[in-house]
Amino acid sequence: MVSPLIGITSSHSKNKFGLPQVHLMRTYIDAIIKAGGVPVIIPSELPEKSWKLLYEKLDGILFSGGGDIDPKIFNGEAHPTVSGIDYDRDALEIPLVLQAIEDKKPFFGICRGFQILNVALGGTLYTHVSDQLKNSLEHSTAKDLPRDTLVHEVKIEEESHLAKILGKPILKVNSWHHQGVKDIPPQLKIVAHSPDGLVEAMELNDHPFGMAVQWHPEWMPEDKSMQALFKAFVEASGK
C-alpha cells in the first residue's frame, strides 16, 4: 500500500537572525508520520497556480494551528489581543479548504484550521472568547504549562463521525486558543461543545473526511483517542 501524501499548511516568520523561514510545529509532522502518512509542508506564500499544482498531488490536507485570522475577513470585533496575522496564509487557506470541500478531498483542521473552515464558509469568530462569550472557561492555557495539559472536557455528539472515531461521549482536551467559532454556517455540523457552550468540533456530512477540532491532538501522541483522529484521517486520505 502506498502511503498517502498529506499536505500541512504552515506560517512564515523570522528566525533569531532576522531571516525569513517557513514555520510549522514538528508535532504535526510527527503525528502524520505515526499515522502512516507522508507529510508535505505547504508554504503560505505559494501563488494560486503553484498551490493548485501541489494540491493535485495531495491525498489529504491538514490545516494546522497558528496565528489569528484577519478579523476584517469575517467582520470581526476588533480586540487588542489579536496577533500573528499572516495575510498570505489567510489568502491561501480559504480557497484551499473550499477546494477540498468541493472536490471531497479529505481534510482535518486543528485550532486555527478549525477556525479557517468556519470563516471560509461564511462563519464568524469570537476574537477573544473570554471577553465575548458569557461565563466562558479559560481556553488559553498558561504558557508555562506543558502543551498536553488537559484542562476541560468536551461533549461529543452521538452518531457523529467524530464519536465513531473516538468511541466515547466525553473527552478531556488541552486548550491553546483565545478565539473561537461564533456563527456557524449551515454546511457545518456541530459535533462537540465545551461546558461553557463553545463549539469544539465540526464536520461536513456529505464528505469522506471533512472534520476540524479546536483543541490540539498533535500534542498528545500517546493518547489513543487523539492518535485515532490522525489514523482515521490518513486512512480516509489513502482511499
C-alpha positions, 0 to 999 in steps of 0.5 A: 500500500502506498502511503498517502501524501498529506499536505500541512499548511504552515506560517512564515516568520523570522528566525533569531537572525532576522531571516525569513523561514517557513514555520510549522510545529514538528508535532504535526509532522510527527503525528502524520508520520505515526499515522502512516502518512507522508507529510508535505509542508505547504508554504503560505506564500505559494501563488494560486497556480503553484498551490493548485499544482501541489494540491493535485498531488495531495491525498489529504490536507491538514490545516494546522494551528497558528496565528489569528485570522484577519478579523476584517475577513469575517467582520470581526470585533476588533480586540487588542489581543489579536496577533500573528496575522499572516495575510498570505496564509489567510489568502491561501487557506480559504480557497484551499479548504473550499477546494477540498470541500468541493472536490471531497478531498479529505481534510482535518483542521486543528485550532486555527484550521478549525477556525479557517473552515468556519470563516471560509464558509461564511462563519464568524469568530469570537476574537477573544472568547473570554471577553465575548462569550458569557461565563466562558472557561479559560481556553488559553492555557498558561504558557508555562504549562506543558502543551498536553495539559488537559484542562476541560472536557468536551461533549461529543455528539452521538452518531457523529463521525467524530464519536465513531472515531473516538468511541466515547461521549466525553473527552478531556482536551488541552486548550491553546486558543483565545478565539473561537467559532461564533456563527456557524454556517449551515454546511457545518455540523456541530459535533462537540461543545465545551461546558461553557457552550463553545463549539469544539468540533465540526464536520461536513456530512456529505464528505469522506473526511471533512472534520476540524477540532479546536483543541490540539491532538498533535500534542498528545501522541500517546493518547489513543483517542487523539492518535485515532483522529490522525489514523482515521484521517490518513486512512480516509486520505489513502482511499 
